[in-house]
Amino acid sequence: MIETIKKELNRIEQQEKIEILYACESGSRAWGYSSADSDYDVRFIYKRSKDWYLKLEKTRDNLDFPVNDELDLSGWDLDKTLLLLKKSNPSLMEWFNSPIIYYKNEQFFEEIKQLTDQYVSAEHQLHHYYHLAQSTFEDYLKTPKVKVKKYIYAIRPLLACMWIEQKHEIPPVSLDELIKVKISDLSAFSEIQKLLGRKKSGGEFDVEVQNVSLQAFIEEQLEHYENYIRKLPQIPKMAYSDLDQFFLKWIGE
């Protein structure tokens, strides 16, 4: 599959007349918990020629290529990437920290990582992870019977919130790393480990009755982070100047 992915990336470059600067895996495979039916979620960052960005006509800043049921490729233009970096976009940070990288322009990667150190706030990301967990809980986990897989999609962002609160740094992508946060509820910790063990071993995730320990853990953490976020100081706005310089440099090369 890796060779197929690289061929698709090359095809997209030629078809769209772009240069891909970075490409990685996102989703469950990057988390380290893919199953037999998990697809490949390839995400990439690209740039176009300088003339493209000088047009008055608004143009797309993203590309999507669902190849088949196994493979999905999606990319962001460099300008969109930098605007999202300024907002501490967590998805972008997870791309940069993905353990599975299909391609990277070494110079680009090193320079943009320096920008992330300057612009990205872990506390800003906490807002995103909290709302992700909250929406998953509200949409999928409030009925008497639930899709067990959805517990992972609620618990993972909560573990990210806990990581940020405890360590004040960007959370890792790997679930095996995230689970190292301090969880005082031993019953919930045991159930989370069982859940991840089922996922890693390729166990089935059908509709089942609610897991009492997991439900209580999620509700407790959502309440905690709703209050925690309210007490966070206002995040100062960062200037565009360094992002502008970076952008002008890379579209000129």
Helices and strands as residue ranges (DSSP letters): H 2-16, E 19-26, H 28-31, E 40-47, H 50-53, E 62-66, E 71-77, H 78-86, H 90-96, E 101-104, H 106-119, H 122-140, E 145-147, H 149-167, H 175-178, H 186-200, E 207-209, H 212-231, H 241-252
